[in-house]
Amino acid sequence: MPKKFNQHVDDLSADTQEYIESLIDYYKLDAFKKSAKAVSALLRFLAFTGIFLLFFAFLLIGLALLIGNLLDNIYLGFFCMALLNLIIMLFILTNGKKLIDKIVLSFFAEIFKDLTTEEE
């Protein structure tokens, strides 16, 4: 016995509802995956930055001690390194906007590229 028109409409409605629910589930999973990738990239960046800052701090302390030994006054070594850091900071404040913008944009572009490409 052929299905009535109302039964076809009901089946279509149920199939459409199931499709929409499946699509919503897919986008939820996709958003979760992209969020996890973004958090992972941010944590890698923070870990790298922390390790680099520790390296840089120990390098500056070592240079301050070396300069202090060369000048026979440890305090002068640390003051020289503080002055060098002040000069670098002023240079970055006056001329570093483009460089910092470029680094930040490339970092976020890399994250965005990773998020938009599908792993196979």
N, C-alpha and C positions, 0 to 999 in steps of 0.2 A: 504494500500500500504506500503510495507516494506521500512524502511529508507535506504537511500543510505549509502555507506561506508563513504563518505565525511561528511555526517550529523552526523554519530557516532563519527568521529574524532573531529568534531567541538564541539559536546556535551561534549566529554571527555576533550577537551581543556578548555572549559568554566567551567566545574566542577573542573578541576585541578586548574584553576586560582582562583575560589571561595574558594577552600580549602586552598590554599596558603595565600590568604588574611585573611581568618578566623584564620589561624595559626599565622600570623603576629599580628593580633589584640589580640589574646590570650597571646602571649609573651609580648606584650606591657603592657597589664593589669597585667600580672604576675610581670613584672619588676617594675611597679608602686607600686604594693602591697608590694613587697620586699623592695623597697626604702622607702616606708612609715614606714614599720616596723623597718628598720635600723635607720631612723631619730628619730622615737619614742624611741627606745632603747638608742640612744645617748643622747636625751634630758632627759630621766629618769636618766641616768648616771650623766649628768652634774648637774641636780637638786640635786641628792643625794650627789654628791661631794661638791657642794656649801653649802648645809646645814651642812654637816659634817665639812667642814672647818670653818664655823661660830661657830659651837659647840666647835671645838677644840680651836679656838681663844679665846672664852669666858672662856673656861676651863683654858687655860694658863694664861689669865689675872687674873682670880680668884686665881689660885695657886700663881702667882706672888704677889698679894696683901696679901695672907695668909702668905707666907714666909716673905714678907716685914714687916708685923705686928709682926711676931715671932722674927724677928731680930731688931725690932724697927727702921727700915729704909726701906721705901717703895722702894727706888731705888735699894737697894741690892736684894730685891725680884725679881725685873724685870731683874737685871743682872744675877741672878741665873737661871731664866727661859731661858734667852738668851743663857747662857752657856749650859744648858741642851739641848736646841734646836740645838746648834752647834754640840754637841756630837752625837745627833741622826742623824743629817744631814751627818756628817762624816762617821758614821756607815753605813748609807744607801748608800753613795757614794762608800764605799769600799766593802761592803758585800751584798748590796741590789739588785744587778743586777738580780740574779736568782729569788728573790721574786717578783720584779717588773715585770720581764718577765712572770712569772707564772700568776700573777694577770691580766696582759694585755691579755695574750693568752686565759685565761679562759673567760674573758669578751667577746673577739671577737668570741671565740668558741660558747658561749651561743647565741650571735647574729646570727652566721651562722646557728646554730641548729634551732633557731626560724624561720629563713628565709627558710630553706630547708623543714621544716615540714609543711604540709598543715593542716589548721584548718578544722575540720569537722563540 
